[in-house]
């Protein structure tokens, strides 16, 4: 997906107001500037921020059960997908990021985007358990570790949307069978070879 195609896809798919598109562009300018001081994104992706990061994050909203669903993003890093979700989604969004410089960046970026988000500057395992409607994580942890860390935020109705790139199928096939739930693979809009793990009813059963 080329940059203009990605920008158009996001704008049309989610009916994004012009003001929000302007703010998203300003957010990307902030990333380019901050990337000189901390490694927010790979330098190779700086010319493909709409396709590699904005559209790649926004596509997760295709699976949300409700426009007002509560959303938890683990390991938010440079704001993908969490801040993009917050800019396009009506429901409350919580970001979890343990690195201090990243937390400071997320707050500046949220202010620039004009979104109200809860930013928790700590490790995921230190966040007190509470339920969320949607749980996402991008390049955060291997699937078994991610499920272990996040089950305290999940109910039987919670939706997990986990972009796992080209390793999605192998990670899912390698998952311990004691993990139960409805797991499926959805194709990424931005990369025909990448997949997103979408799951509901996730729970740890008895080990065989």
Secondary structure, 3 states (H helix, E strand, C coil): CCHHHHHHHHHHHCCCCHHHHHHHHHHHHHHHHHCCCCCCCCHHHCCCHHHHHHHHHHHHHHHCCCCCCCEEEECCCCCCCHHHHHHHCCCCEEEECCCHHHHHHHHHHHHHHCCCCEEECCCHHHCCCCCCCEEEECCCCCHHHHHHHHHHHCCCCCEEEEEEECCHHHHHHCCCCCEEEEEEEEECCCCCCCEEEEEEEEEECCCC
